[in-house]
Amino acid sequence: MMKWPPENRLQKMIRTQLQRRGIGDRAVLHAMAAVPRHMFVPESIRAHAYEDRALPLIEGQTISQPFMVALMAQSLQLHGHERVLDVGTGSGYAAAVLSLLSAEVYSVERSEALAHEASGRLHALGYDNVKVIVGDGTQGMPEFAPFQGISVAASSPWVPLPLRQQLADGGRLVIPVGGREEQLLLRITRIDDTTRIEQLGGVRFVPLIGDHAWNN
């Protein structure tokens, strides 16, 4: 019977998948090391939990590869006091990582089944500063805005206007933008009434479905 977590597989993930590829934020590395990724994937594929790839969830969704979760978290440049919006809860893995880097995480998921599973999992594992809500992630969560960080784990043809509007002054929004097959990961930083856009590299995410992104 396999022991969980595999003692050296998590350490190897941190060393080979994250540090060697440029993840240097110590808080992010500590958060990634503290969250048991195998608890956020289906039991039938837990043996693959620490591999360098995305893994399937129900309803055609995925849990992002560890490097991408770490890159997006690092790109938000969090310091521990922020309110963060996580769009695309999925299994809740990224929300768990973000919860160790910020004060509050509001995570929105369009799939009621995924949201229910993720909420229960996060609560059971003690991530009590995460609130999971079922809804259209492209609408954001105006009732909890503004957010100092917004992380979007699905691809959009453009940056949804509500997410731009809900970004706090000085806050950062990280989102994959492009076609359905390939996208660029962007970081949008709000400075007063202007925004600065940075390209963080090519990526491939599942599509973001909603009123301000893909229709289906």
N, C-alpha and C positions, 0 to 999 in steps of 0.2 A: 504494500500500500504506500502510495506516494505521500511524503510528508509535506505539509503546507505551513508556511511558505517554503519553497526550496531555498535552503540557507544561502547557497552561493549564486543562485540564478538572479535574485533581486540585486545583489551586489554587482554581478556581472552586467546586468541591464544598465545600472547607473554608470558604470565605468565605460563600457563599450558603446552603448547606444546614446548616452547623453554627454558625458564629459568629453569623449573623443570627438564629438560632433559639435562642440562649441557651447554646450550648456554650462555656464560658469557661475550662475547665481546660486550662492550657497543655500539660501532659503528654499529655492526651487528644488535643488538636489535633495535637501533634507525632507521636503514634503513628498517628493516622488519616492524616496526611500521608506517613508512612514506609511504610505497608503498601500495596502495589500491588493495589488491588481487582480490576483486570482479570485478575489471575492466579488469582482465586478464583471466577470465573464460567465457564460453558461457553464454549468458543472461538467458537461460533456466535453468541453474543450479547455478545461483548466490547465491541462498539461502544456498548453501553448501560451499561457497567460503572459509570460515574460519574453516572448519572442518579439522581434523588431518588425511588427506588422499590425495592421488593424485586424480586428476579429469580429465575426458576425454576431448580431443580436437578433431579436425577433423583429418582424415587420420590415425586413430589409435594411435595418439600421446597423451601425457598427460602433465599436469602441475604438477610438483612434489609437494609432501606434504610440508607444510611450514617448518617443522623441517629439512627436507633434504636440502632445499634451504639454510636455515640458517647454517646448519652444513658445507655444502660445502663452503659457503662464509667465515665462521669463519676459516675453515681449510686453506684457502689461505693466511691468516694473512696479509691482506692489510692495508696500511697506508694512502691512499688517492692520491698518486702520480703515481700509477702504470698504465701500459697498460695491459689490461686483454683480453683474448680470451675466449669467451663463445660458446661452441660447443653444438648445439641443442637449437636453439632459442625458439622453441615452441610458446607459447603465448607472450613471452617477459618478463615474470615476473622475472625470475632470473636475466636477463640482467638489468632490472630496479633496482633491489636490488644492484647488483654489480656496477651500475653507481653511486650510492651514496657512494661507498666505494673506488672508484678509479678515475683516471683522464680520462681514455678512455676505452671504451668497444667495442670490435669488435665481433659481434655475427654472427655465420654462421648456416644456416638452409637449409637442402636439399629440403624441400617442398616449392615450390614457393608460394603456397597459404598461408601457415602459415607465411612465411617470409614477404609477402606483408601485411598481417593483423597486424603482430607484429610491423613492421616498422611504419605503420600508427598510431597504438595505442601509441607506445612510443613517437612519435613526438607530437601527440595530448596532451599527458599528461606531456610534457615538459622535457623528458629525452633526451636532445640534445647531450649528449656525448656518445650516443650509435649509432653504425653503423651496420645495418643488411645487410648481404650479402647472396645470394643464392649460395650454393655450397656443396661440399663434406667435411664435417667437419673433417674427418680423415686426410685430407690433410693440415688442419690448414689454416693459412693465411700468407704464407711466405713473402708477400709484406709488411706486417705490423709488422713482427717479429723483434726482440725478444719480448716475453711477460713475464712480471713478475708474472703473474698468468694465469693459464689455467683451466677452469672448464668444465667438459664434463658431460652432463646430459643424457647420454645413455650408455648402457653397451657394452663392447668390450671383445673379447676373449683374448686380449693382449693390451699393451699400444702402440698405433700407433707411428711408428718411426718418422714421420714428427712432431708430437706434442712434442716428446722428443727433437728433434733438434731445435724447435722454442722456447724452454723454456730458459729464460735468466739465467745467472749465479746468483744463490741465489733465483731463482724463484721457484714457487710451482705449481704442476699439480695435480688436484684432479679428479679421474676417477673411475667408477665402472668396475671391471674386473672379468670375470668368464664365466659361461654358460648363456644360454638364460633365465633361470628361476631364478637363484640366483647368486649373485656376492659379491665380497668384495670391499668396497670402499677403494681406495688406495690414499695416498699422496706421490708424488714423488718430492723430493727437489733436484735441481741441484746445485752441489758444484764443481766448476771448471769443470773437465772432468768426474766427478763421480756423482752418484745419490744415494740418501738415500730413501728407500721405507718404508712407515709406513702403517699399516692396521688400518682402522678407523671403521670397523664393517661390518656386513652383510647387504646387500641391495637388492632391486629388481627394475631394470630399464628396460625400453623398449630397444630393441637392437639398437646399433650404426651401421648404414648401410653405407658402403663406401669401397673404394679400400683397406684400411688398417684395416678393421674390418670385420663385417659380410657382406656377399654378398647380402643377401635379408632377 
